[in-house]
Amino acid sequence: MRKFKVGDLVTGTLEAPYVKTDRYSICKIISIKEDFYDDREDLYDDIMVQIVHHKEHKEYTGEEYAVSSCYFRLYREPNNFRRYMYVPSR
């Protein structure tokens, strides 16, 4: 069973080796590479995320990265979080 789905909000774990998509970031999953998925913890960049909020660096908001899902967990959002979320203009 897959850990995440497109549109989920996630945050980095303490073990995450990333600088921008770390435990201080909240990211939205924008795509999943299905061919990388299996039941083991994959070390490949199997998800593409967009930073929607960063506690320490607001300038990271909107940036997108390919990362490994094994370094992320679902984000439990407070009731008022969505009004502060970055919405890209398309």
C-alpha positions as CSV (number, residue, x, y, z in Angstrom):
1,M,0.0,0.0,0.0
2,R,1.3,3.4,-0.9
3,K,2.3,5.8,1.9
4,F,1.0,9.0,0.3
5,K,-1.2,10.3,-2.5
6,V,-1.1,13.4,-4.7
7,G,-2.3,16.5,-2.7
8,D,-1.2,15.2,0.7
9,L,0.6,17.6,3.0
10,V,3.8,16.2,4.3
11,T,6.8,17.4,6.5
12,G,10.3,16.1,6.7
13,T,11.4,13.7,9.4
14,L,14.4,14.3,11.7
15,E,16.4,11.9,9.6
16,A,15.8,13.8,6.3
17,P,19.0,14.7,4.6
18,Y,17.4,17.7,2.8
19,V,18.1,21.4,3.6
20,K,14.9,23.0,2.3
21,T,12.4,20.1,2.6
22,D,13.3,19.4,6.2
23,R,11.2,19.1,9.4
24,Y,10.6,22.9,9.3
25,S,8.8,22.7,6.0
26,I,5.3,21.8,5.0
27,C,5.1,20.4,1.5
28,K,2.3,19.3,-0.9
29,I,2.8,16.2,-3.0
30,I,2.4,17.2,-6.6
31,S,3.3,13.9,-8.2
32,I,4.4,10.3,-7.4
33,K,6.6,8.1,-9.6
34,E,4.7,4.9,-9.5
35,D,7.5,2.9,-11.0
36,F,9.7,3.5,-8.0
37,Y,7.2,2.3,-5.5
38,D,7.3,-1.0,-3.8
39,D,6.9,-2.2,-0.2
40,R,10.4,-1.4,1.0
41,E,11.6,2.0,2.1
42,D,12.8,3.4,-1.2
43,L,15.9,5.5,-1.4
44,Y,15.0,7.0,-4.8
45,D,13.4,10.4,-5.5
46,D,10.0,8.9,-5.8
47,I,7.8,12.0,-5.0
48,M,7.8,15.6,-6.2
49,V,6.8,18.1,-3.6
50,Q,6.1,21.8,-3.5
51,I,7.0,23.8,-0.4
52,V,3.8,25.5,0.8
53,H,5.3,26.8,4.1
54,H,8.7,26.9,5.8
55,K,9.1,28.0,9.4
56,E,12.6,29.4,9.1
57,H,12.8,30.5,5.4
58,K,9.7,32.0,3.9
59,E,11.6,32.5,0.6
60,Y,11.5,28.7,0.0
61,T,7.7,28.8,-0.5
62,G,6.7,27.6,-3.9
63,E,9.9,25.8,-4.7
64,E,9.5,22.2,-6.0
65,Y,11.8,19.2,-5.4
66,A,12.1,15.5,-6.2
67,V,12.6,13.7,-2.9
68,S,12.4,10.3,-1.3
69,S,9.2,9.6,0.5
70,C,10.9,7.6,3.2
71,Y,12.1,10.9,4.8
72,F,8.6,12.3,5.1
73,R,5.4,11.9,7.2
74,L,1.9,13.2,6.8
75,Y,1.5,16.7,8.2
76,R,-1.3,17.1,10.8
77,E,-2.5,20.6,10.0
78,P,-4.1,23.0,12.5
79,N,-7.7,24.2,11.6
80,N,-6.5,27.6,10.3
81,F,-3.5,26.5,8.3
82,R,-5.1,26.5,4.8
83,R,-5.6,30.3,4.8
84,Y,-1.8,30.8,5.1
85,M,-1.0,28.2,2.4
86,Y,0.8,29.3,-0.8
87,V,-1.4,29.0,-3.8
88,P,0.6,29.3,-7.1
89,S,-0.9,31.4,-9.9
90,R,-1.3,29.4,-13.1
